[in-house]
Amino acid sequence: MSAPRSGSGGGVGPLAIATIVLAVVVLALTGLTRACSFSPTAPTVDRGAVQRIDVAQATRDATAAVPFALRAPTMPADWIPQSSDVRPVGGTRAFRLGWVTPDNSFVRLVQSDAPEDALVTSEQGAPPALGPVAVGGRTWTTYRGVRGEALWVTDVDGVRWLVTGDASPARFTQLATTALGSPVVPRG
């Protein structure tokens, strides 16, 4: 008879390697998400770590990619312009600009010639429509999107605008009125 064998033969080596790999992944994710942190009451933002963009330049660059007039709102210095892109929407395109507000919420202005339903769907799925709101001499159709984010939609000189984000109605109003008072960016 032979003696019984003990142990799995795998040893501690694979477990140690897996632990090291997991630690590297956690450290990498921590570095990538350093601008935000968990808070039981509300998210916090490290305003110094937020990426900043040049709204005027991003808008000038976007004029070549869209067939409609764009505006580049100049928000107060405590608004951090943080994102821009051009995306396909409903057979056309949409130009999107996003800011972190002074109270660390997020708001985005989307300019497009897409139909309203396609534009709303591209941002928030199929949210229910709510009552209208009057801002800047215009009537905006309002929606309640995912995570409670609001959407306001109106037409401005043949361009459909959508404002969305988790910001307060006062911040939506501030962005909307500033954008309405901004001149059209010349095509470059």
Contacts in CASP RR format, 6 or more apart in sequence:
PFRMAT RR
TARGET T0000
AUTHOR 0000-0000-0000
METHOD contacts of the structure
MODEL  1
MSAPRSGSGGGVGPLAIATIVLAVVVLALTGLTRACSFSPTAPTVDRGAV
QRIDVAQATRDATAAVPFALRAPTMPADWIPQSSDVRPVGGTRAFRLGWV
TPDNSFVRLVQSDAPEDALVTSEQGAPPALGPVAVGGRTWTTYRGVRGEA
LWVTDVDGVRWLVTGDASPARFTQLATTALGSPVVPRG
34 46 0 8 1.000
34 49 0 8 1.000
35 45 0 8 1.000
35 46 0 8 1.000
35 48 0 8 1.000
35 49 0 8 1.000
35 50 0 8 1.000
35 51 0 8 1.000
36 43 0 8 1.000
36 44 0 8 1.000
36 45 0 8 1.000
36 46 0 8 1.000
37 43 0 8 1.000
37 44 0 8 1.000
37 46 0 8 1.000
43 104 0 8 1.000
44 104 0 8 1.000
45 100 0 8 1.000
45 104 0 8 1.000
47 80 0 8 1.000
47 100 0 8 1.000
47 104 0 8 1.000
50 80 0 8 1.000
50 82 0 8 1.000
50 100 0 8 1.000
51 82 0 8 1.000
51 83 0 8 1.000
52 80 0 8 1.000
52 81 0 8 1.000
52 82 0 8 1.000
53 81 0 8 1.000
53 82 0 8 1.000
53 83 0 8 1.000
53 84 0 8 1.000
54 81 0 8 1.000
55 72 0 8 1.000
55 73 0 8 1.000
55 74 0 8 1.000
55 75 0 8 1.000
55 81 0 8 1.000
55 84 0 8 1.000
55 97 0 8 1.000
56 72 0 8 1.000
56 74 0 8 1.000
56 185 0 8 1.000
58 72 0 8 1.000
58 84 0 8 1.000
58 97 0 8 1.000
59 70 0 8 1.000
59 71 0 8 1.000
59 72 0 8 1.000
59 84 0 8 1.000
59 95 0 8 1.000
59 97 0 8 1.000
59 185 0 8 1.000
60 72 0 8 1.000
60 185 0 8 1.000
60 188 0 8 1.000
62 70 0 8 1.000
62 84 0 8 1.000
62 86 0 8 1.000
62 95 0 8 1.000
63 70 0 8 1.000
63 185 0 8 1.000
63 186 0 8 1.000
63 187 0 8 1.000
63 188 0 8 1.000
64 187 0 8 1.000
64 188 0 8 1.000
65 86 0 8 1.000
65 93 0 8 1.000
65 95 0 8 1.000
66 86 0 8 1.000
66 92 0 8 1.000
66 93 0 8 1.000
66 94 0 8 1.000
66 95 0 8 1.000
66 111 0 8 1.000
66 112 0 8 1.000
66 113 0 8 1.000
67 92 0 8 1.000
67 93 0 8 1.000
67 113 0 8 1.000
68 111 0 8 1.000
68 112 0 8 1.000
68 113 0 8 1.000
68 158 0 8 1.000
68 159 0 8 1.000
69 157 0 8 1.000
69 158 0 8 1.000
69 159 0 8 1.000
69 184 0 8 1.000
69 185 0 8 1.000
70 95 0 8 1.000
70 111 0 8 1.000
70 159 0 8 1.000
70 184 0 8 1.000
70 185 0 8 1.000
71 111 0 8 1.000
71 179 0 8 1.000
71 181 0 8 1.000
71 182 0 8 1.000
71 183 0 8 1.000
71 184 0 8 1.000
71 185 0 8 1.000
72 97 0 8 1.000
72 182 0 8 1.000
72 185 0 8 1.000
73 97 0 8 1.000
73 109 0 8 1.000
73 175 0 8 1.000
73 178 0 8 1.000
73 179 0 8 1.000
73 181 0 8 1.000
73 182 0 8 1.000
74 178 0 8 1.000
74 182 0 8 1.000
75 81 0 8 1.000
75 99 0 8 1.000
75 174 0 8 1.000
75 175 0 8 1.000
75 178 0 8 1.000
76 102 0 8 1.000
78 102 0 8 1.000
79 99 0 8 1.000
79 100 0 8 1.000
79 101 0 8 1.000
79 102 0 8 1.000
80 99 0 8 1.000
80 100 0 8 1.000
81 97 0 8 1.000
81 98 0 8 1.000
81 99 0 8 1.000
82 98 0 8 1.000
82 99 0 8 1.000
82 100 0 8 1.000
82 106 0 8 1.000
83 96 0 8 1.000
83 97 0 8 1.000
83 98 0 8 1.000
83 108 0 8 1.000
84 95 0 8 1.000
84 96 0 8 1.000
84 97 0 8 1.000
84 98 0 8 1.000
85 95 0 8 1.000
85 96 0 8 1.000
86 93 0 8 1.000
86 94 0 8 1.000
86 95 0 8 1.000
86 96 0 8 1.000
87 93 0 8 1.000
87 94 0 8 1.000
87 96 0 8 1.000
87 122 0 8 1.000
88 94 0 8 1.000
89 112 0 8 1.000
89 114 0 8 1.000
89 118 0 8 1.000
89 119 0 8 1.000
89 122 0 8 1.000
90 114 0 8 1.000
90 115 0 8 1.000
90 118 0 8 1.000
90 119 0 8 1.000
90 122 0 8 1.000
91 114 0 8 1.000
91 118 0 8 1.000
92 112 0 8 1.000
92 113 0 8 1.000
92 114 0 8 1.000
93 112 0 8 1.000
93 114 0 8 1.000
94 110 0 8 1.000
94 111 0 8 1.000
94 112 0 8 1.000
94 114 0 8 1.000
94 119 0 8 1.000
94 122 0 8 1.000
95 110 0 8 1.000
95 111 0 8 1.000
95 112 0 8 1.000
96 108 0 8 1.000
96 109 0 8 1.000
96 110 0 8 1.000
96 111 0 8 1.000
97 108 0 8 1.000
97 109 0 8 1.000
97 110 0 8 1.000
98 106 0 8 1.000
98 107 0 8 1.000
98 108 0 8 1.000
98 109 0 8 1.000
99 106 0 8 1.000
99 107 0 8 1.000
99 108 0 8 1.000
99 175 0 8 1.000
100 106 0 8 1.000
101 107 0 8 1.000
101 167 0 8 1.000
101 171 0 8 1.000
103 167 0 8 1.000
103 168 0 8 1.000
103 171 0 8 1.000
105 165 0 8 1.000
105 166 0 8 1.000
105 167 0 8 1.000
105 168 0 8 1.000
105 171 0 8 1.000
106 165 0 8 1.000
106 166 0 8 1.000
106 167 0 8 1.000
107 163 0 8 1.000
107 164 0 8 1.000
107 165 0 8 1.000
107 166 0 8 1.000
107 167 0 8 1.000
107 171 0 8 1.000
107 172 0 8 1.000
107 175 0 8 1.000
108 123 0 8 1.000
108 163 0 8 1.000
108 164 0 8 1.000
108 165 0 8 1.000
109 161 0 8 1.000
109 162 0 8 1.000
109 163 0 8 1.000
109 175 0 8 1.000
109 179 0 8 1.000
110 119 0 8 1.000
110 123 0 8 1.000
110 161 0 8 1.000
110 162 0 8 1.000
110 163 0 8 1.000
110 164 0 8 1.000
111 159 0 8 1.000
111 160 0 8 1.000
111 161 0 8 1.000
112 119 0 8 1.000
112 159 0 8 1.000
112 160 0 8 1.000
112 162 0 8 1.000
113 158 0 8 1.000
113 159 0 8 1.000
113 160 0 8 1.000
114 122 0 8 1.000
114 160 0 8 1.000
115 160 0 8 1.000
116 141 0 8 1.000
116 153 0 8 1.000
116 160 0 8 1.000
119 153 0 8 1.000
119 160 0 8 1.000
119 162 0 8 1.000
120 126 0 8 1.000
120 127 0 8 1.000
120 143 0 8 1.000
120 151 0 8 1.000
120 153 0 8 1.000
120 162 0 8 1.000
123 151 0 8 1.000
123 162 0 8 1.000
123 164 0 8 1.000
124 143 0 8 1.000
124 145 0 8 1.000
124 146 0 8 1.000
124 149 0 8 1.000
124 151 0 8 1.000
124 164 0 8 1.000
125 145 0 8 1.000
125 146 0 8 1.000
127 143 0 8 1.000
127 144 0 8 1.000
127 145 0 8 1.000
127 146 0 8 1.000
127 151 0 8 1.000
128 143 0 8 1.000
128 144 0 8 1.000
129 141 0 8 1.000
129 142 0 8 1.000
129 143 0 8 1.000
130 142 0 8 1.000
130 143 0 8 1.000
130 144 0 8 1.000
131 141 0 8 1.000
131 142 0 8 1.000
132 139 0 8 1.000
132 140 0 8 1.000
132 141 0 8 1.000
132 142 0 8 1.000
133 139 0 8 1.000
133 140 0 8 1.000
133 142 0 8 1.000
133 152 0 8 1.000
133 169 0 8 1.000
134 140 0 8 1.000
135 152 0 8 1.000
135 172 0 8 1.000
135 173 0 8 1.000
135 176 0 8 1.000
135 177 0 8 1.000
136 176 0 8 1.000
136 177 0 8 1.000
136 180 0 8 1.000
137 180 0 8 1.000
138 154 0 8 1.000
138 156 0 8 1.000
138 176 0 8 1.000
138 180 0 8 1.000
139 154 0 8 1.000
140 152 0 8 1.000
140 153 0 8 1.000
140 154 0 8 1.000
140 163 0 8 1.000
140 176 0 8 1.000
141 152 0 8 1.000
141 153 0 8 1.000
141 154 0 8 1.000
142 150 0 8 1.000
142 151 0 8 1.000
142 152 0 8 1.000
142 153 0 8 1.000
143 150 0 8 1.000
143 151 0 8 1.000
143 152 0 8 1.000
143 153 0 8 1.000
144 150 0 8 1.000
144 151 0 8 1.000
145 151 0 8 1.000
145 164 0 8 1.000
147 166 0 8 1.000
148 166 0 8 1.000
149 164 0 8 1.000
149 165 0 8 1.000
149 166 0 8 1.000
150 164 0 8 1.000
150 165 0 8 1.000
150 169 0 8 1.000
150 172 0 8 1.000
151 162 0 8 1.000
151 163 0 8 1.000
151 164 0 8 1.000
151 165 0 8 1.000
152 162 0 8 1.000
152 163 0 8 1.000
152 164 0 8 1.000
152 172 0 8 1.000
152 176 0 8 1.000
153 160 0 8 1.000
153 161 0 8 1.000
153 162 0 8 1.000
153 163 0 8 1.000
154 160 0 8 1.000
154 161 0 8 1.000
155 161 0 8 1.000
156 180 0 8 1.000
157 184 0 8 1.000
161 176 0 8 1.000
161 179 0 8 1.000
163 172 0 8 1.000
163 175 0 8 1.000
163 176 0 8 1.000
167 175 0 8 1.000
END
